[in-house]
């Protein structure tokens, strides 16, 4: 049985822990504190920061290999560990495509992957890129911190070019800035891909994702797109996995626009858009991630039901009732074991079955009882 180290003790590591023994692995987690929610489900805990070399070395000594439940890592530190023989899956070079958006955009553009029009601002001399941006791109841009942003953090929507330059100048104090065209959006979809050590690749069904305030609030299977778009999302996901040398699960978040499918974000770990696979697919994303990184064959990814709806529970102004959420028939409630706090991800609920609309109603009824702050779309 392989011993897998996980950098991060959040809800993704917690759900890996719930699947670990059935996937024939033991989990050792590097948690920020003993209060981290993954502590309840894993075999061993090391307390330390994700960017602390001593803590990472302690994790690697207790593990056969190391994987991740978030991207808030120091790539130089990780590369140094690899140079000393520590096995990282995904590797530090692969992780760079999710950690560094500027690197990702430039490499993907050179490879010909579908992207929104973009530019990278690395210092004040590059701010000239924003001159007349609105005129050239039919509107003010989106600004994204090249590193450190997730769940809407580090993303800004200036009203005009002058505000974009002011914001970019401030953002440069913390690092590079990716400037992107604000695309017309039909909907957002996400593709999960998993790749093994030996290069076996499997994909999960495409899903529609619904966002609010930069956070995913709902995931629906099947995705509301035509067959050609679904096939393109699958193929681009496979191509990215091969291009970056992925090992483990990767989520590719796409914008569907009038011009077609465009890559939005990348995550090289289990992802919120794949939580529905716990009940909805033959092998969950968490089990397949652990299978992949530990060198096993991948499990089947086909859906077990005609439809599924997953709703995230984000803490409202006052706590809800977990018991009331569980009383809604036909839903699966996943509580992350976190203390309640407004705006905090507390868990998710999933409904699986035959008909999307009825599943939507049940999942949201449970999420509202649980105490989510978000409103259904």
VOBA-751241 format. One record per residue (C-alpha): x, y, z; residue number from 1. Coordinates in Angstrom, 1 decimal, decimal comma. Layout:
N
MARMI       u       v       w    k
MARMI       X       Y       Z  NUM
...
***
This chain:
377
MARMI       u       v       w    k
MARMI     0,0     0,0     0,0    1
MARMI     1,5     3,3    -1,1    2
MARMI     1,8     6,2     1,4    3
MARMI     0,7     9,4    -0,3    4
MARMI     1,6    12,8     1,2    5
MARMI    -0,8    15,7     0,5    6
MARMI     0,1    19,3     0,7    7
MARMI    -2,9    21,0     2,3    8
MARMI    -5,5    19,9     4,8    9
MARMI    -8,6    21,3     3,3   10
MARMI   -11,8    19,7     2,0   11
MARMI   -10,2    18,2    -1,0   12
MARMI    -7,7    16,3     1,2   13
MARMI   -10,6    15,4     3,5   14
MARMI   -12,4    13,7     0,6   15
MARMI    -9,2    12,0    -0,6   16
MARMI    -9,0    10,6     2,9   17
MARMI   -12,5     9,2     2,7   18
MARMI   -11,5     7,3    -0,5   19
MARMI    -7,9     6,5     0,4   20
MARMI    -8,1     2,9     1,8   21
MARMI   -10,5     1,7    -0,9   22
MARMI    -7,9     3,1    -3,4   23
MARMI    -5,2     1,1    -1,6   24
MARMI    -3,3     4,1    -0,3   25
MARMI    -2,5     5,7     3,1   26
MARMI    -2,6     9,5     3,4   27
MARMI    -0,3    11,8     5,2   28
MARMI    -1,4    15,4     5,2   29
MARMI     0,6    18,6     5,7   30
MARMI    -2,0    20,7     7,4   31
MARMI    -1,8    24,3     8,5   32
MARMI    -3,2    23,3    11,9   33
MARMI    -4,8    20,4    13,7   34
MARMI    -8,2    22,2    13,1   35
MARMI    -7,9    21,6     9,4   36
MARMI   -10,9    19,5     8,2   37
MARMI    -8,8    16,8     6,6   38
MARMI    -7,3    15,8     9,9   39
MARMI   -10,5    13,7    10,6   40
MARMI   -10,1    11,4     7,7   41
MARMI    -6,4    10,8     7,0   42
MARMI    -3,8     8,4     8,5   43
MARMI    -1,2    10,8     9,7   44
MARMI    -0,9    14,6    10,1   45
MARMI     2,2    16,9     9,9   46
MARMI     1,5    20,5    10,9   47
MARMI     3,3    23,2     8,9   48
MARMI     3,0    25,7     6,1   49
MARMI     2,8    24,6     2,4   50
MARMI     5,7    26,8     1,5   51
MARMI     8,0    25,8     4,4   52
MARMI    10,9    23,6     3,3   53
MARMI    11,3    21,9     6,6   54
MARMI     7,7    20,9     6,7   55
MARMI     7,7    19,7     3,1   56
MARMI    10,8    17,6     3,8   57
MARMI     9,1    16,1     6,9   58
MARMI     6,1    15,2     4,7   59
MARMI     8,3    13,7     2,0   60
MARMI    10,1    11,5     4,6   61
MARMI     6,8    10,1     5,7   62
MARMI     5,5     9,5     2,1   63
MARMI     6,4     7,6    -1,0   64
MARMI     5,2    10,6    -3,1   65
MARMI     3,6    14,0    -2,6   66
MARMI     0,5    15,5    -4,2   67
MARMI    -1,6    18,6    -3,6   68
MARMI    -5,0    19,9    -2,6   69
MARMI    -4,3    23,5    -3,6   70
MARMI    -2,0    25,7    -5,7   71
MARMI    -0,7    28,1    -3,0   72
MARMI     2,8    26,6    -3,2   73
MARMI     6,4    27,8    -3,9   74
MARMI     7,5    26,3    -7,2   75
MARMI    11,2    26,9    -6,5   76
MARMI    11,0    25,1    -3,2   77
MARMI     9,2    22,2    -4,9   78
MARMI    11,7    22,0    -7,7   79
MARMI    14,5    21,9    -5,1   80
MARMI    12,7    18,9    -3,5   81
MARMI    12,5    17,1    -6,8   82
MARMI    16,2    17,7    -7,5   83
MARMI    16,9    15,8    -4,2   84
MARMI    14,7    12,9    -5,3   85
MARMI    11,3    13,7    -3,9   86
MARMI     8,5    12,4    -6,2   87
MARMI     5,9    15,1    -6,8   88
MARMI     2,7    14,1    -8,7   89
MARMI     1,9    16,4   -10,5   90
MARMI     5,5    17,6   -11,0   91
MARMI     6,6    21,2   -10,2   92
MARMI     6,9    21,9   -14,0   93
MARMI     3,3    20,7   -14,5   94
MARMI     2,0    22,6   -11,5   95
MARMI     3,4    25,8   -13,0   96
MARMI     0,6    25,8   -15,6   97
MARMI    -2,0    26,3   -12,8   98
MARMI     0,1    28,3   -10,3   99
MARMI     1,4    30,8   -12,9  100
MARMI    -1,3    32,1   -15,2  101
MARMI     1,1    34,2   -17,3  102
MARMI     3,3    31,1   -18,0  103
MARMI     0,2    29,1   -18,8  104
MARMI    -1,3    31,6   -21,2  105
MARMI     1,9    32,2   -23,1  106
MARMI     2,7    28,4   -23,4  107
MARMI    -0,8    27,5   -24,4  108
MARMI    -0,9    30,3   -27,0  109
MARMI     2,3    29,0   -28,5  110
MARMI     0,8    25,5   -28,6  111
MARMI    -2,4    26,8   -30,2  112
MARMI    -4,9    26,0   -27,5  113
MARMI    -8,1    28,1   -27,6  114
MARMI    -7,7    31,2   -25,3  115
MARMI    -9,3    34,6   -24,9  116
MARMI    -7,2    37,5   -26,4  117
MARMI    -4,7    38,3   -23,6  118
MARMI    -1,5    40,2   -22,8  119
MARMI     1,0    39,9   -19,8  120
MARMI     2,1    42,9   -17,8  121
MARMI     5,3    42,2   -15,9  122
MARMI     6,5    45,8   -15,1  123
MARMI     5,4    49,4   -15,6  124
MARMI     6,8    49,5   -19,1  125
MARMI     4,2    47,0   -20,1  126
MARMI     1,3    49,2   -19,0  127
MARMI     1,3    50,7   -22,5  128
MARMI    -0,5    47,5   -23,5  129
MARMI    -3,6    49,0   -21,9  130
MARMI    -3,6    52,1   -24,0  131
MARMI    -6,8    52,1   -26,1  132
MARMI    -7,5    48,5   -25,0  133
MARMI   -11,2    49,1   -24,9  134
MARMI   -11,3    50,4   -28,4  135
MARMI    -9,2    47,4   -29,7  136
MARMI   -11,2    44,8   -27,8  137
MARMI   -14,7    46,3   -27,6  138
MARMI   -14,6    47,0   -23,9  139
MARMI   -12,5    47,2   -20,7  140
MARMI   -10,3    44,2   -19,9  141
MARMI   -10,3    41,7   -17,1  142
MARMI    -7,2    41,8   -14,9  143
MARMI    -5,9    38,6   -13,2  144
MARMI    -3,0    38,2   -10,8  145
MARMI    -0,6    35,9   -12,5  146
MARMI    -0,1    34,0    -9,2  147
MARMI    -2,1    33,5    -6,0  148
MARMI    -5,7    34,0    -7,2  149
MARMI    -8,6    31,5    -6,8  150
MARMI   -12,3    31,5    -6,2  151
MARMI   -12,5    35,0    -7,7  152
MARMI    -9,6    36,4    -5,7  153
MARMI    -7,0    38,4    -7,7  154
MARMI    -9,5    39,1   -10,5  155
MARMI   -10,6    42,6   -11,2  156
MARMI   -13,1    44,1   -13,6  157
MARMI   -12,1    47,8   -14,3  158
MARMI   -14,7    50,1   -15,9  159
MARMI   -12,3    51,7   -18,4  160
MARMI    -8,7    51,8   -19,5  161
MARMI    -7,6    54,4   -17,0  162
MARMI    -8,9    52,4   -14,1  163
MARMI    -7,3    49,3   -15,6  164
MARMI    -3,9    51,0   -15,7  165
MARMI    -4,3    52,2   -12,1  166
MARMI    -5,3    48,7   -10,9  167
MARMI    -2,6    47,0   -12,9  168
MARMI     0,0    49,4   -11,3  169
MARMI    -1,1    48,4    -7,8  170
MARMI    -1,2    44,6    -8,7  171
MARMI     2,3    44,8   -10,1  172
MARMI     3,6    45,3    -6,5  173
MARMI     2,7    41,7    -5,9  174
MARMI     3,7    40,2    -9,2  175
MARMI     2,7    39,9   -12,9  176
MARMI    -0,7    40,6   -14,3  177
MARMI    -2,6    38,8   -17,0  178
MARMI    -4,8    41,2   -19,1  179
MARMI    -7,7    39,5   -20,9  180
MARMI   -10,5    40,4   -23,2  181
MARMI   -13,9    40,4   -21,4  182
MARMI   -15,5    37,8   -23,5  183
MARMI   -19,3    37,5   -24,2  184
MARMI   -20,3    34,4   -22,2  185
MARMI   -22,9    31,9   -23,1  186
MARMI   -22,1    29,6   -20,2  187
MARMI   -19,2    28,0   -18,3  188
MARMI   -18,3    24,3   -18,5  189
MARMI   -15,7    22,2   -17,0  190
MARMI   -13,8    19,1   -18,1  191
MARMI   -12,1    16,6   -15,7  192
MARMI    -9,1    14,7   -17,0  193
MARMI    -7,1    12,1   -15,2  194
MARMI    -3,7    10,7   -16,4  195
MARMI    -1,7     7,9   -14,8  196
MARMI     2,0     7,5   -14,3  197
MARMI     2,1     5,3   -17,4  198
MARMI     0,2     7,8   -19,6  199
MARMI    -3,2     6,2   -19,4  200
MARMI    -5,8     9,0   -19,9  201
MARMI    -9,5     9,1   -19,0  202
MARMI   -12,0    11,9   -19,0  203
MARMI   -15,2    12,4   -17,1  204
MARMI   -18,4    13,8   -18,7  205
MARMI   -18,5    17,5   -19,3  206
MARMI   -20,5    19,6   -16,8  207
MARMI   -22,1    23,0   -16,7  208
MARMI   -20,8    25,2   -13,8  209
MARMI   -22,7    28,1   -12,3  210
MARMI   -20,6    30,9   -10,7  211
MARMI   -21,5    33,6    -8,1  212
MARMI   -19,0    36,1    -6,8  213
MARMI   -16,2    34,2    -8,4  214
MARMI   -17,1    30,9    -6,6  215
MARMI   -18,8    27,9    -8,1  216
MARMI   -22,3    27,5    -6,7  217
MARMI   -23,7    24,7    -8,8  218
MARMI   -22,6    21,9   -11,1  219
MARMI   -25,0    20,1   -13,6  220
MARMI   -24,5    16,9   -15,5  221
MARMI   -25,1    16,6   -18,4  222
MARMI   -23,7    19,9   -19,7  223
MARMI   -26,1    22,0   -21,8  224
MARMI   -24,0    22,0   -24,9  225
MARMI   -24,0    20,2   -28,3  226
MARMI   -22,0    17,1   -29,1  227
MARMI   -19,3    19,0   -31,0  228
MARMI   -18,5    21,3   -28,1  229
MARMI   -18,4    18,3   -25,7  230
MARMI   -16,1    16,5   -28,0  231
MARMI   -13,8    19,5   -28,3  232
MARMI   -13,6    20,0   -24,5  233
MARMI   -12,7    16,4   -24,1  234
MARMI   -10,0    16,5   -26,8  235
MARMI    -8,4    19,8   -25,6  236
MARMI    -8,4    18,4   -22,0  237
MARMI    -6,6    15,3   -23,2  238
MARMI    -4,1    17,4   -25,3  239
MARMI    -3,3    19,6   -22,3  240
MARMI    -2,7    16,6   -20,1  241
MARMI    -0,2    15,2   -22,6  242
MARMI     1,4    18,6   -23,2  243
MARMI     2,1    19,4   -19,5  244
MARMI     2,9    15,8   -18,5  245
MARMI     0,0    15,6   -16,1  246
MARMI    -0,1    12,8   -13,4  247
MARMI    -3,4    12,9   -11,4  248
MARMI    -6,6    14,7   -11,9  249
MARMI    -6,9    18,0   -13,8  250
MARMI    -9,9    20,3   -14,2  251
MARMI   -10,1    22,5   -17,3  252
MARMI   -12,6    25,3   -16,8  253
MARMI   -13,9    26,7   -20,1  254
MARMI   -15,8    29,8   -21,3  255
MARMI   -18,4    28,9   -24,0  256
MARMI   -18,7    32,0   -26,1  257
MARMI   -20,3    32,9   -29,4  258
MARMI   -16,8    32,4   -30,9  259
MARMI   -16,6    28,9   -29,4  260
MARMI   -14,8    27,3   -26,5  261
MARMI   -12,0    29,2   -24,7  262
MARMI    -9,8    28,0   -21,7  263
MARMI   -10,5    30,0   -18,5  264
MARMI    -8,7    28,3   -15,6  265
MARMI    -6,7    25,1   -14,9  266
MARMI    -6,5    23,1   -11,6  267
MARMI    -4,1    20,2   -11,2  268
MARMI    -5,9    18,4    -8,4  269
MARMI    -9,4    17,2    -7,6  270
MARMI   -11,8    20,1    -8,3  271
MARMI   -15,2    21,4    -7,2  272
MARMI   -16,7    20,7   -10,6  273
MARMI   -16,0    17,0    -9,9  274
MARMI   -17,6    16,5    -6,5  275
MARMI   -20,7    15,0    -8,2  276
MARMI   -18,5    12,1    -9,3  277
MARMI   -18,6    10,6    -5,8  278
MARMI   -22,2     9,4    -6,3  279
MARMI   -22,4    10,0   -10,0  280
MARMI   -19,6     8,0   -11,6  281
MARMI   -18,1     4,5   -11,5  282
MARMI   -14,9     5,9    -9,9  283
MARMI   -14,9     9,3    -8,1  284
MARMI   -12,3    12,0    -9,0  285
MARMI   -10,7    11,5    -5,6  286
MARMI   -10,2     7,7    -6,0  287
MARMI    -8,9     8,2    -9,5  288
MARMI    -6,5    10,9    -8,4  289
MARMI    -5,0     8,6    -5,7  290
MARMI    -4,9     5,7    -8,2  291
MARMI    -3,1     7,8   -10,7  292
MARMI    -0,5     9,3    -8,5  293
MARMI     0,3     6,0    -6,7  294
MARMI     1,0     4,3   -10,0  295
MARMI    -2,2     2,2   -10,3  296
MARMI    -4,5     1,7   -13,3  297
MARMI    -7,3     4,2   -13,5  298
MARMI   -10,9     3,3   -12,6  299
MARMI   -13,8     3,7   -15,0  300
MARMI   -15,2     7,2   -15,3  301
MARMI   -18,6     6,6   -16,9  302
MARMI   -21,7     8,1   -15,2  303
MARMI   -24,0     5,9   -13,2  304
MARMI   -27,1     8,0   -13,6  305
MARMI   -28,7    10,1   -16,4  306
MARMI   -28,3    13,3   -14,5  307
MARMI   -26,7    14,9   -11,4  308
MARMI   -26,8    18,3    -9,7  309
MARMI   -24,2    19,4    -7,1  310
MARMI   -24,7    22,5    -5,0  311
MARMI   -22,0    24,1    -2,8  312
MARMI   -22,9    25,2     0,6  313
MARMI   -21,4    28,6     1,4  314
MARMI   -22,0    29,8     5,0  315
MARMI   -24,9    32,3     5,3  316
MARMI   -25,2    35,1     7,9  317
MARMI   -26,4    32,5    10,4  318
MARMI   -26,0    28,7    10,6  319
MARMI   -28,4    26,3     9,0  320
MARMI   -29,3    22,8    10,0  321
MARMI   -27,3    19,8     8,8  322
MARMI   -30,1    17,5    10,0  323
MARMI   -32,7    19,4     8,0  324
MARMI   -30,4    19,2     4,9  325
MARMI   -30,2    15,4     5,3  326
MARMI   -34,0    15,1     5,7  327
MARMI   -34,5    16,1     2,1  328
MARMI   -35,2    12,9     0,2  329
MARMI   -32,8    11,7    -2,5  330
MARMI   -29,8    13,9    -1,7  331
MARMI   -26,3    13,1    -0,5  332
MARMI   -25,0    15,6     2,0  333
MARMI   -21,2    16,1     2,4  334
MARMI   -20,3    18,0     5,5  335
MARMI   -16,6    19,1     5,6  336
MARMI   -16,5    19,3     9,4  337
MARMI   -15,6    23,0     9,4  338
MARMI   -16,8    25,5    12,0  339
MARMI   -19,5    27,7    10,6  340
MARMI   -18,4    31,1     9,3  341
MARMI   -20,2    33,4     6,8  342
MARMI   -18,8    33,0     3,3  343
MARMI   -16,9    29,8     4,2  344
MARMI   -17,3    26,6     2,1  345
MARMI   -19,0    24,2     4,6  346
MARMI   -19,9    21,3     2,3  347
MARMI   -21,9    20,3    -0,7  348
MARMI   -25,0    18,3    -1,6  349
MARMI   -25,6    16,1    -4,6  350
MARMI   -28,7    14,7    -6,1  351
MARMI   -28,5    12,0    -8,8  352
MARMI   -31,2    10,5   -10,9  353
MARMI   -33,1    10,7   -14,2  354
MARMI   -34,3    14,3   -14,6  355
MARMI   -32,3    17,4   -14,2  356
MARMI   -35,0    19,8   -13,1  357
MARMI   -36,3    17,7   -10,2  358
MARMI   -32,7    17,1    -9,0  359
MARMI   -32,0    20,8    -9,1  360
MARMI   -35,1    21,4    -6,9  361
MARMI   -34,0    18,8    -4,3  362
MARMI   -30,4    19,8    -4,2  363
MARMI   -31,2    23,4    -3,6  364
MARMI   -33,8    22,6    -1,0  365
MARMI   -31,2    20,7     0,9  366
MARMI   -28,5    23,4     0,5  367
MARMI   -30,8    26,1     1,7  368
MARMI   -31,7    24,0     4,8  369
MARMI   -28,0    23,5     5,3  370
MARMI   -27,6    27,3     5,4  371
MARMI   -26,0    28,4     2,1  372
MARMI   -25,8    32,1     1,3  373
MARMI   -25,9    31,7    -2,5  374
MARMI   -29,1    31,8    -4,6  375
MARMI   -30,0    29,3    -7,2  376
MARMI   -29,6    30,2   -10,8  377
***
